[in-house]
Amino acid sequence: MKTKITDLYSDYRKGSTSRREFIRKLTVITGSSAAAVLLLPILEENELTAASKQYSEPDILTEFITYPGVTGDVKAYMARPSTGNKFPAVIIIHENRGLVPHIQDVTRRMAKEGFLSLAPDALSPVGGTPEDTSDVGSLFRQLNSEETTGNFVAAVKYLKSHPNSNGKVGCTGFCWGGAMTNQVAVNSPDLDAAVPYYGSQPSPEDVVKIQASIMAHYADNDQRINAGIPAFEETLKKNNKEYQIFSYPGTGHAFNNDTNPSRYNEEAAKLAWRRTVDFFKEKLK
């Protein structure tokens, strides 16, 4: 039952299930509408738990900022160590739910590793990520793909010259953000390192444009995304690009998301994170 509920809630929060349909299905699973109504706040509280951490971490500084993008001001969440002046910079790109508390938490984690971390909100042109993300899919469909990529490429430029940056910039992202990380690598020759997590790969003709060092993480059980790995690796190798590719046995798509119990794989997530941080420390020093 727990897996069914978490999967159902995940679909609801991603916008693929309406609130009415979510409550109807949750009522079927729990056995009554009263039980469903009582359970909903608990599910929401589990998702928001990560956000509360920012108030108990004095070793980092956080703020919401805007930076200039191709569509105008782009909203973003920034975190950095509370001591020191210059840090390697890392862009964190969210999944297809927007700049939710989980991604803000990931941004703080990266700051705690010694980076100037920036999580742009792709939905800035349509008002930003709403508090209720049940219909967030409709907002993503309003975005222009080229402009959206341009807004993330603009984040590279912004961090290159930021007063707290050492001038080196990396990028990582998850699911939708993993695919966007690949697009940033294609479209920004100034990017130094890219770490896509289970993201769709760029076309072979675009791969040749990549200048950044690549470290790609994939789930073992993710057929649609993994179908693109052979061509991606072949083109990277053929064009002498610096890359590493890792696949994690027994995992499914979104294995890094610790707010989704049905998909989160703690062992794989910790290993991928350690590899990611070490990679950035090497490439962005």
C-alpha positions in Angstrom: 0.0 0.0 0.0 2.8 2.4 0.9 4.4 2.1 -2.6 1.0 2.7 -4.3 0.4 5.8 -2.2 3.8 7.4 -2.8 3.6 6.7 -6.5 0.1 8.2 -6.7 1.3 11.2 -4.7 4.3 11.6 -6.9 2.1 11.6 -10.1 -0.2 14.2 -8.4 2.6 16.6 -7.5 4.2 16.3 -10.9 0.8 17.4 -12.4 0.0 14.1 -14.3 -3.0 13.5 -12.0 -5.5 16.1 -11.1 -6.4 16.8 -7.4 -9.9 15.4 -7.8 -8.5 12.2 -9.4 -5.8 12.0 -6.8 -8.3 12.1 -3.9 -10.5 9.6 -5.7 -7.7 7.1 -6.1 -6.4 7.7 -2.6 -9.8 7.1 -1.2 -9.9 3.7 -3.0 -6.5 2.8 -1.6 -7.2 3.9 2.0 -10.7 2.6 2.1 -12.5 5.9 2.9 -12.6 9.6 2.0 -11.9 10.5 5.7 -8.7 8.4 5.7 -7.6 10.0 2.4 -8.2 13.6 3.7 -6.2 12.7 6.9 -3.3 11.3 5.0 -2.8 14.1 2.6 -1.2 16.6 5.1 1.2 13.8 6.2 2.3 13.3 2.6 2.8 17.0 2.1 4.7 17.3 5.4 7.1 14.6 4.3 7.9 16.5 1.1 8.4 19.8 3.0 10.7 18.3 5.7 13.8 19.0 3.6 13.0 22.7 3.4 13.1 23.1 7.2 16.8 22.2 7.2 17.8 25.6 5.9 17.1 27.1 9.3 19.5 24.8 11.1 22.6 25.2 9.0 24.7 28.2 10.1 27.6 27.1 8.0 25.9 28.3 4.8 24.1 31.4 3.6 21.0 31.2 1.4 18.9 33.7 -0.5 16.4 34.0 -3.4 17.8 36.2 -6.2 17.2 37.0 -9.8 19.7 37.1 -12.7 19.3 38.4 -16.3 18.1 35.7 -18.7 16.9 35.8 -22.3 13.3 36.1 -21.2 14.0 38.8 -18.5 14.8 38.3 -14.8 15.1 34.6 -13.8 14.2 33.7 -10.3 16.7 31.4 -8.5 17.7 30.0 -5.1 21.4 30.6 -4.1 23.4 29.0 -1.3 27.1 29.3 -0.4 29.4 28.7 2.5 29.2 31.3 5.2 33.0 31.7 5.4 35.3 32.5 2.5 35.0 34.7 -0.5 35.6 32.8 -3.7 34.1 29.4 -4.5 33.7 27.1 -7.5 30.1 27.5 -8.8 27.5 24.9 -9.6 24.1 25.2 -11.2 21.4 22.9 -9.9 18.6 22.1 -12.4 15.3 20.9 -11.0 13.1 18.1 -12.2 9.8 18.7 -14.1 8.1 19.9 -10.9 10.0 23.2 -10.7 12.0 24.7 -8.0 10.5 22.7 -5.1 11.8 22.4 -1.5 13.7 19.2 -2.4 15.8 21.0 -5.0 16.4 23.8 -2.6 17.7 21.2 -0.2 20.1 19.8 -2.9 21.3 23.3 -3.5 22.2 23.7 0.2 23.9 20.3 0.2 26.1 21.5 -2.6 26.9 24.7 -0.7 27.9 22.6 2.3 30.4 20.9 0.1 32.1 24.2 -0.6 30.4 25.5 -3.7 28.5 28.6 -4.7 25.3 26.9 -5.7 22.5 28.3 -7.9 19.1 26.7 -8.6 17.3 28.7 -11.4 13.5 28.4 -11.7 12.7 27.4 -15.3 9.1 28.6 -14.7 10.2 32.2 -14.1 8.7 33.4 -17.5 5.3 32.1 -16.4 5.4 33.4 -12.8 7.7 30.9 -11.1 7.1 27.6 -9.5 3.7 27.7 -7.7 3.3 26.5 -4.1 0.8 23.9 -5.3 2.5 22.0 -8.1 -0.5 19.7 -8.9 -0.9 21.5 -12.3 2.7 22.3 -12.9 2.8 20.3 -16.1 0.6 22.9 -17.8 3.1 25.6 -16.9 6.0 23.7 -18.4 4.1 23.3 -21.6 3.9 27.1 -21.9 7.7 27.4 -22.0 9.7 27.9 -25.2 12.5 25.3 -25.2 15.1 27.5 -26.8 14.4 30.3 -24.4 14.4 28.0 -21.5 17.8 26.6 -22.5 19.0 30.2 -22.9 18.0 31.1 -19.4 20.1 28.3 -18.0 23.0 29.2 -20.3 22.7 32.7 -18.9 23.2 31.3 -15.4 26.7 30.1 -16.5 27.6 33.7 -17.6 26.1 35.1 -14.4 28.2 32.7 -12.2 31.4 33.2 -14.2 31.5 36.9 -13.1 29.8 36.6 -9.7 31.9 38.2 -7.0 31.8 35.0 -4.9 32.8 32.8 -7.8 36.3 31.6 -8.7 35.2 31.7 -12.4 34.8 28.0 -12.8 31.2 26.7 -13.4 29.7 23.3 -13.3 26.1 22.1 -13.9 24.1 19.2 -12.6 20.4 18.3 -12.9 17.9 15.5 -12.4 15.4 14.0 -14.8 14.1 17.0 -16.8 17.0 18.8 -15.3 19.4 16.1 -16.4 18.3 16.6 -20.0 18.7 20.4 -19.6 22.2 19.9 -18.1 23.1 18.2 -21.4 21.6 21.1 -23.3 23.6 23.6 -21.2 26.8 21.6 -22.0 25.9 21.8 -25.7 25.1 25.5 -25.8 27.6 26.9 -23.3 31.3 26.6 -24.3 32.1 28.4 -21.0 30.7 25.5 -18.9 33.6 23.5 -17.3 31.8 20.4 -16.1 28.4 18.8 -16.4 26.8 16.0 -14.4 23.4 14.9 -15.8 21.3 12.5 -13.7 19.1 10.2 -15.8 18.6 12.8 -18.4 17.8 12.5 -22.1 20.9 12.8 -24.2 21.6 15.4 -26.9 21.7 14.4 -30.6 25.1 13.2 -31.9 25.5 16.4 -34.0 25.0 18.4 -30.8 27.4 16.2 -28.7 30.3 17.4 -30.8 29.7 20.9 -29.5 30.3 20.0 -25.9 33.5 21.4 -24.3 32.7 20.5 -20.7 33.9 17.4 -18.9 31.0 15.0 -18.5 29.9 12.6 -15.7 26.6 11.0 -16.4 24.6 9.0 -13.9 21.9 6.5 -15.0 19.4 4.2 -13.3 19.6 0.5 -14.1 15.9 0.2 -14.8 15.1 3.2 -17.0 14.6 1.9 -20.5 13.5 5.0 -22.2 16.4 7.1 -21.0 19.0 4.4 -21.3 18.1 3.7 -24.9 20.1 6.8 -25.8 23.3 5.9 -23.9 25.1 3.9 -26.7 24.9 6.7 -29.3 25.8 9.3 -26.7 28.9 7.4 -25.5 29.9 6.5 -29.1 29.9 10.2 -30.1 31.7 11.3 -27.0 34.4 8.7 -27.5 34.7 9.4 -31.3 35.2 13.1 -30.7 37.7 12.6 -27.8 35.4 14.2 -25.2 36.3 13.7 -21.6 33.5 11.7 -20.0 32.5 9.1 -17.4 29.2 7.1 -17.4 27.8 5.3 -14.4 24.8 3.0 -14.1 23.5 1.9 -10.7 22.2 -1.7 -10.4 18.7 -2.2 -9.0 17.7 1.5 -9.3 14.9 3.2 -11.2 14.5 6.7 -12.6 14.8 9.4 -9.9 16.8 7.3 -7.5 18.4 10.4 -6.1 15.1 12.0 -4.9 14.9 11.3 -1.1 11.4 12.8 -0.9 10.1 9.9 -3.1 10.4 6.8 -1.0 9.2 4.5 -3.7 12.1 5.5 -6.0 14.9 6.7 -3.7 17.8 4.3 -3.4 20.0 5.5 -0.6 23.1 3.5 -1.5 23.1 4.6 -5.1 22.2 8.2 -4.3 25.1 8.6 -1.8 27.6 7.0 -4.2 26.5 9.2 -7.1 26.6 12.3 -5.0 30.1 11.5 -3.7 31.3 11.0 -7.3 29.6 14.2 -8.4 31.1 16.3 -5.6 34.6 14.9 -6.1 34.3 15.4 -9.9 33.3 19.1 -9.4 36.1 19.6 -6.9 38.6 18.3 -9.4 37.2 20.1 -12.5 36.3 23.5 -10.9 39.4 24.2 -8.8 
